[in-house]
């Protein structure tokens, strides 16, 4: 099984237990986006949110989810446990789970907001162990039970509205020194990326990138600085930053 397929299987394995645990006023979706600010759009592998945060004609929820779940990949692990965790914390997401695939058996790291608004590690649930959680709903978290189920299962899901980039046009990109906002970014989905997000006005692409990808991104985002966040050819992220300011 390829790493990408394994990632998809593990995300799917979480759908039913989380769907059964959520309360009547909650909903969960996979691969959906959260609009945390005008210049920040994060796409978690699975999220739980209040139903009033979503509309059928939107491709994101408004505000932070109650729970964000990320299943790590080689390209996302550093971000999931670093900058992305910091952003979920900054925007007040109460619960954040990271399913780590670094070893042969996945484990779940659970972070919850403390009274000071900072994440604390509430649990690290390894294979063969379990932990009862209460946020955002009561659930028994047992990796070997969740990730060792027959794959044949289904549940009624919301129809997700996603932008059709083939026939849609959107706002022009702002000046190269200004942050990119969601409405412009959402009409310019790139291809070939494992995942795409917008961090504080900066597009972030997950995958394996080299200097050729940097050149392509520089043409797509003229005047901006394109940064590889790891050595060329290794999995990770490529970030598009605002261009340098005009010297005075």
NUTOR-534648 format. One line per 3 residues: for each residue y, z, x of N, C-alpha, C. Coordinates in steps of 0.2 Angstrom, whole numbers, always signed. Layout:
BEGIN
Y Z X Y Z X Y Z X | ... .
This chain:
BEGIN
-6 +0 +4 +0 +0 +0 +6 +0 +4 | +11 -5 +3 +17 -5 +7 +21 +1 +6 | +26 +3 +10 +30 +8 +9 +35 +7 +3 .
+37 +1 +2 +41 +0 -4 +37 +1 -11 | +31 -1 -11 +27 +0 -17 +25 +7 -18 | +24 +11 -12 +23 +18 -13 +29 +22 -15 .
+35 +20 -13 +41 +23 -15 +41 +22 -23 | +40 +16 -25 +40 +14 -33 +35 +18 -37 | +29 +19 -34 +24 +23 -37 +26 +30 -38 .
+29 +33 -32 +31 +40 -33 +36 +41 -37 | +41 +37 -38 +47 +37 -43 +44 +37 -50 | +39 +32 -51 +36 +32 -57 +32 +38 -59 .
+29 +41 -54 +25 +47 -56 +29 +53 -58 | +36 +53 -57 +40 +58 -59 +42 +57 -66 | +42 +51 -69 +45 +50 -75 +42 +54 -81 .
+36 +54 -81 +33 +58 -87 +34 +65 -87 | +32 +69 -81 +33 +76 -81 +41 +78 -82 | +45 +74 -79 +52 +76 -81 +54 +74 -88 .
+52 +68 -90 +53 +67 -97 +51 +72 -102 | +45 +75 -101 +42 +80 -105 +46 +86 -105 | +49 +88 -99 +52 +94 -98 +59 +94 -100 .
+63 +88 -101 +70 +88 -103 +71 +90 -110 | +76 +93 -111 +78 +96 -118 +81 +90 -122 | +82 +92 -129 +84 +87 -134 +90 +84 -132 .
+95 +87 -129 +101 +84 -127 +102 +81 -120 | +96 +80 -117 +96 +77 -111 +92 +71 -111 | +93 +67 -106 +90 +60 -105 +89 +59 -98 .
+83 +55 -96 +82 +53 -89 +81 +46 -88 | +83 +43 -82 +83 +36 -81 +81 +35 -74 | +78 +30 -72 +76 +28 -65 +81 +23 -63 .
+83 +23 -56 +87 +18 -53 +94 +17 -57 | +97 +22 -60 +103 +21 -64 +109 +24 -59 | +115 +22 -61 +120 +24 -57 +124 +29 -60 .
+128 +33 -56 +132 +39 -59 +139 +37 -56 | +144 +37 -61 +151 +35 -59 +154 +42 -58 | +155 +44 -51 +157 +51 -50 +165 +51 -49 .
+168 +45 -47 +175 +45 -46 +176 +37 -47 | +183 +35 -47 +184 +28 -47 +182 +24 -41 | +181 +28 -36 +179 +24 -30 +172 +27 -27 .
+168 +30 -32 +161 +33 -29 +156 +32 -35 | +151 +28 -33 +146 +26 -38 +139 +27 -34 | +135 +32 -36 +129 +33 -33 +123 +32 -37 .
+118 +29 -34 +112 +27 -38 +106 +31 -36 | +104 +36 -40 +98 +40 -38 +92 +36 -40 | +86 +38 -37 +80 +36 -39 +78 +38 -46 .
+80 +44 -48 +79 +46 -55 +84 +52 -56 | +87 +52 -62 +92 +57 -64 +91 +59 -71 | +93 +65 -72 +93 +68 -79 +101 +70 -80 .
+103 +68 -86 +110 +69 -88 +110 +71 -95 | +116 +73 -97 +118 +74 -105 +118 +67 -108 | +116 +67 -114 +115 +60 -118 +122 +57 -119 .
+127 +62 -120 +134 +59 -121 +137 +56 -115 | +134 +57 -109 +137 +54 -103 +135 +46 -103 | +131 +44 -107 +129 +37 -106 +130 +33 -113 .
+132 +26 -112 +133 +22 -117 +129 +15 -116 | +126 +12 -121 +122 +6 -120 +125 +1 -117 | +132 +0 -117 +135 -5 -114 +137 -4 -107 .
+136 +2 -104 +138 +4 -97 +132 +3 -93 | +133 +2 -86 +128 +2 -81 +128 +8 -77 | +131 +14 -79 +131 +20 -76 +133 +25 -81 .
+132 +32 -79 +134 +37 -83 +141 +39 -80 | +145 +43 -85 +151 +45 -83 +150 +52 -80 | +152 +54 -74 +152 +60 -71 +145 +61 -68 .
+144 +67 -65 +138 +69 -61 +132 +70 -66 | +126 +69 -64 +120 +71 -68 +119 +78 -67 | +114 +81 -72 +112 +87 -71 +107 +88 -65 .
+103 +83 -64 +98 +83 -59 +98 +76 -56 | +99 +75 -49 +98 +69 -46 +91 +70 -41 | +87 +65 -41 +81 +65 -37 +81 +59 -33 .
+80 +60 -26 +79 +54 -22 +72 +55 -18 | +69 +49 -18 +63 +48 -14 +64 +45 -8 | +63 +48 -2 +66 +45 +4 +62 +39 +6 .
+65 +35 +10 +62 +29 +13 +65 +30 +21 | +62 +25 +25 +65 +26 +32 +72 +24 +32 | +74 +20 +27 +81 +18 +27 +86 +23 +24 .
+83 +27 +20 +87 +32 +16 +87 +39 +18 | +82 +41 +22 +81 +48 +23 +87 +52 +26 | +90 +49 +31 +96 +52 +34 +102 +53 +29 .
+103 +48 +25 +108 +48 +20 +106 +53 +14 | +100 +53 +12 +98 +57 +7 +99 +65 +9 | +97 +66 +15 +98 +73 +17 +104 +75 +21 .
+109 +70 +21 +115 +71 +24 +121 +69 +20 | +124 +63 +21 +130 +62 +17 +130 +62 +10 | +124 +59 +7 +123 +59 +0 +122 +66 -3 .
+119 +70 +0 +118 +77 -2 +125 +80 -2 | +129 +79 +3 +136 +82 +3 +140 +79 -3 | +139 +73 -5 +143 +70 -10 +141 +73 -17 .
+134 +73 -18 +132 +77 -24 +134 +84 -25 | +134 +87 -19 +137 +94 -19 +145 +94 -21 | +148 +89 -18 +156 +89 -19 +157 +88 -26 .
+153 +84 -29 +155 +82 -36 +151 +87 -41 | +148 +92 -39 +146 +97 -43 +139 +96 -47 | +135 +92 -44 +128 +90 -47 +124 +97 -46 .
+122 +100 -52 +119 +107 -51 +113 +107 -47 | +108 +101 -48 +102 +101 -45 +101 +95 -41 | +98 +95 -35 +96 +89 -31 +89 +90 -28 .
+85 +85 -30 +78 +86 -27 +77 +80 -22 | +74 +81 -16 +72 +76 -12 +65 +76 -11 | +62 +70 -13 +55 +69 -11 +54 +66 -5 .
+51 +70 +0 +51 +67 +7 +44 +64 +8 | +44 +58 +11 +38 +54 +12 +37 +54 +19 | +40 +58 +23 +39 +58 +31 +32 +59 +33 .
+28 +63 +29 +21 +65 +31 +17 +61 +26 | +10 +62 +27 +5 +58 +23 +5 +61 +15 | +8 +67 +14 +8 +70 +8 +15 +72 +6 .
+18 +69 +1 +25 +71 -1 +26 +78 -3 | +32 +80 -1 +34 +87 -2 +41 +86 -6 | +43 +91 -9 +49 +91 -13 +53 +97 -11 .
+59 +95 -9 +65 +99 -7 +69 +100 -12 | +71 +106 -15 +75 +108 -20 +81 +111 -18 | +87 +108 -20 +93 +111 -18 +97 +113 -25 .
+100 +118 -25 +104 +120 -31 +111 +123 -29 | +116 +122 -33 +122 +124 -32 +123 +132 -32 | +125 +135 -27 +126 +142 -28 +133 +144 -31 .
+135 +150 -31 +141 +152 -34 +147 +150 -30 | +146 +148 -24 +152 +146 -20 +152 +138 -20 | +148 +135 -25 +149 +128 -25 +145 +124 -20 .
+141 +127 -16 +138 +124 -10 +130 +124 -12 | +127 +119 -9 +119 +119 -10 +116 +124 -6 | +111 +127 -9 +106 +131 -6 +99 +128 -7 .
+95 +129 -2 +88 +127 -3 +84 +132 -7 | +83 +130 -14 +80 +134 -18 +72 +134 -17 | +70 +129 -15 +62 +129 -14 +61 +123 -10 .
+55 +123 -6 +52 +117 -2 +45 +118 -4 | +43 +113 -9 +36 +113 -12 +32 +108 -8 | +27 +111 -5 +23 +107 -1 +16 +105 -5 .
+12 +100 -2 +6 +98 -5 +1 +104 -6 | -1 +105 -12 -6 +111 -13 -3 +117 -16 | +4 +117 -16 +8 +123 -19 +12 +121 -25 .
+14 +126 -28 +18 +124 -34 +24 +129 -35 | +29 +128 -39 +35 +132 -40 +38 +131 -47 | +39 +136 -50 +42 +136 -57 +50 +136 -56 .
+53 +130 -59 +60 +130 -58 +63 +131 -65 | +69 +132 -66 +72 +133 -72 +78 +129 -73 | +81 +125 -68 +86 +121 -69 +84 +114 -67 .
+86 +109 -71 +90 +109 -77 +86 +111 -83 | +80 +112 -82 +75 +114 -88 +69 +117 -85 | +65 +121 -88 +59 +124 -85 +54 +119 -84 .
+51 +119 -78 +46 +114 -76 +42 +117 -70 | +36 +116 -70 +31 +118 -65 +31 +112 -60 | +33 +113 -54 +34 +108 -49 +28 +109 -44 .
+23 +104 -45 +17 +104 -41 +16 +97 -38 | +18 +96 -32 +17 +89 -29 +10 +86 -30 | +5 +89 -29 -2 +86 -29 -4 +85 -36 .
-1 +88 -41 -2 +87 -48 +2 +81 -51 | +8 +81 -48 +13 +75 -51 +11 +69 -48 | +9 +69 -41 +9 +62 -37 +1 +60 -37 .
-3 +63 -41 -10 +61 -40 -13 +60 -48 | -9 +56 -51 -11 +55 -58 -13 +47 -59 | -17 +46 -64 -18 +39 -66 -12 +35 -67 .
-11 +29 -65 -5 +25 -66 -3 +23 -73 | -8 +23 -77 -8 +20 -84 -4 +25 -89 | +2 +24 -89 +6 +29 -94 +13 +25 -96 .
+15 +27 -101 +21 +24 -103 +25 +29 -108 | +32 +27 -108 +36 +32 -112 +42 +27 -115 | +44 +29 -121 +50 +25 -123 +56 +27 -119 .
+60 +21 -117 +65 +22 -112 +71 +19 -115 | +77 +21 -113 +83 +18 -115 +84 +11 -112 | +86 +6 -115 +88 -1 -112 +94 +0 -108 .
+93 -2 -102 +99 -1 -97 +103 -7 -97 | +109 -6 -98 +114 -12 -97 +115 -13 -89 | +114 -19 -87 +116 -20 -80 +121 -26 -79 .
+125 -26 -75 +130 -32 -74 +126 -39 -72 | +127 -44 -76 +124 -50 -74 +129 -54 -70 | +128 -54 -63 +133 -57 -58 +133 -64 -58 .
+128 -68 -62 +128 -75 -62 +134 -78 -66 | +136 -74 -71 +140 -77 -76 +147 -72 -77 | +147 -67 -73 +153 -63 -74 +158 -63 -68 .
+164 -63 -69 +169 -62 -64 +173 -56 -65 | +175 -53 -60 +178 -46 -60 +185 -46 -56 | +188 -41 -55 +194 -40 -52 +193 -42 -45 .
+199 -45 -42 +198 -47 -35 +198 -40 -30 | +195 -41 -24 +195 -36 -20 +202 -33 -18 | +203 -27 -17 +209 -25 -15 +211 -26 -8 .
+217 -25 -6 +219 -26 +1 +214 -23 +6 | +213 -26 +11 +207 -23 +16 +209 -16 +18 | +215 -13 +18 +216 -7 +20 +215 -2 +14 .
+214 -4 +8 +213 +0 +2 +206 +1 +0 | +204 +7 -3 +197 +8 -5 +195 +3 -10 | +189 +1 -11 +186 -3 -16 +184 +1 -22 .
+186 -1 -28 +185 +3 -34 +179 +0 -37 | +176 +4 -42 +169 +2 -45 +170 -4 -49 | +175 -5 -52 +176 -11 -57 +175 -18 -52 .
+178 -18 -46 +178 -23 -42 +171 -24 -39 | +169 -18 -36 +162 -18 -33 +156 -20 -37 | +157 -18 -44 +151 -19 -49 +150 -26 -50 .
+155 -30 -49 +154 -37 -50 +153 -41 -44 | +151 -38 -39 +149 -41 -33 +143 -38 -29 | +138 -38 -33 +131 -35 -31 +129 -39 -25 .
+128 -36 -19 +125 -40 -13 +117 -41 -14 | +114 -45 -11 +107 -46 -11 +104 -44 -5 | +97 -43 -5 +93 -41 +1 +94 -34 +3 .
+97 -30 -1 +97 -23 +1 +92 -19 -3 | +89 -13 +0 +85 -9 -3 +88 -5 -9 | +95 -3 -7 +99 +0 -12 +106 -1 -10 .
+111 -1 -15 +118 -2 -14 +121 +4 -18 | +126 +7 -14 +131 +12 -17 +138 +11 -15 | +142 +15 -18 +149 +15 -16 +151 +22 -15 .
+153 +23 -8 +155 +30 -6 +162 +30 -4 | +166 +34 -8 +173 +35 -7 +176 +28 -5 | +175 +23 -9 +178 +17 -9 +175 +12 -3 .
+169 +14 -1 +166 +10 +5 +159 +8 +2 | +158 +2 +2 +151 -1 +0 +146 +1 +6 | +140 +4 +3 +135 +6 +8 +128 +2 +6 .
+125 -1 +11 +119 -5 +10 +113 -2 +14 | +108 -1 +10 +102 +2 +13 +97 -3 +15 | +94 -3 +21 +89 -8 +23 +88 -8 +30 .
+86 -14 +33 +86 -15 +40 +91 -21 +42 | +96 -19 +46 +101 -23 +47 +102 -25 +55 | +105 -30 +57 +107 -32 +64 +114 -35 +64 .
+115 -38 +70 +122 -41 +70 +123 -47 +66 | +118 -50 +64 +119 -56 +59 +121 -54 +53 | +118 -48 +50 +120 -45 +44 +128 -43 +44 .
+129 -40 +50 +136 -38 +51 +141 -44 +50 | +139 -49 +53 +144 -55 +53 +144 -58 +45 | +139 -58 +42 +139 -60 +35 +143 -55 +31 .
+142 -49 +32 +146 -44 +28 +154 -44 +30 | +155 -46 +36 +162 -47 +38 +166 -53 +34 | +162 -58 +33 +164 -64 +29 +165 -62 +22 .
+160 -58 +19 +161 -56 +12 +166 -51 +11 | +168 -47 +16 +173 -42 +15 +178 -43 +21 | +182 -48 +20 +187 -50 +26 +192 -45 +27 .
+193 -44 +33 +198 -39 +36 +196 -32 +36 | +189 -30 +34 +187 -24 +34 +182 -23 +40 | +181 -16 +41 +176 -15 +47 +169 -14 +45 .
+164 -17 +47 +157 -16 +45 +154 -12 +51 | +150 -7 +49 +147 -3 +54 +140 -2 +52 | +136 -3 +57 +129 -1 +57 +128 +6 +59 .
+125 +10 +55 +124 +17 +55 +118 +20 +60 | +115 +15 +63 +109 +16 +67 +109 +10 +72 | +105 +10 +77 +104 +4 +81 +102 -2 +77 .
+104 -8 +79 +102 -14 +76 +95 -15 +75 | +92 -17 +69 +85 -19 +68 +81 -13 +65 | +84 -7 +66 +81 -1 +63 +83 +1 +56 .
+79 +4 +52 +80 +5 +45 +86 +10 +45 | +90 +9 +40 +96 +14 +39 +101 +11 +34 | +107 +12 +36 +113 +10 +31 +118 +6 +35 .
+121 +1 +32 +127 -3 +34 +133 -1 +29 | +138 +1 +32 +144 +3 +28 +150 -1 +30 | +153 -3 +24 +159 -7 +25 +165 -2 +24 .
+169 -2 +29 +175 +3 +29 +182 -1 +29 | +187 +2 +26 +194 -1 +26 +196 -3 +33 | +200 -9 +33 +202 -11 +39 +207 -7 +42 .
+208 -8 +49 +213 -3 +52 +220 -4 +49 | +224 +1 +49 +231 +1 +46 +236 -3 +51 | +241 -5 +48 +246 -9 +52 +250 -4 +56 .
+250 -5 +63 +254 -1 +67 +262 -1 +65 | +265 +5 +66 +272 +5 +64 +276 +7 +70 .
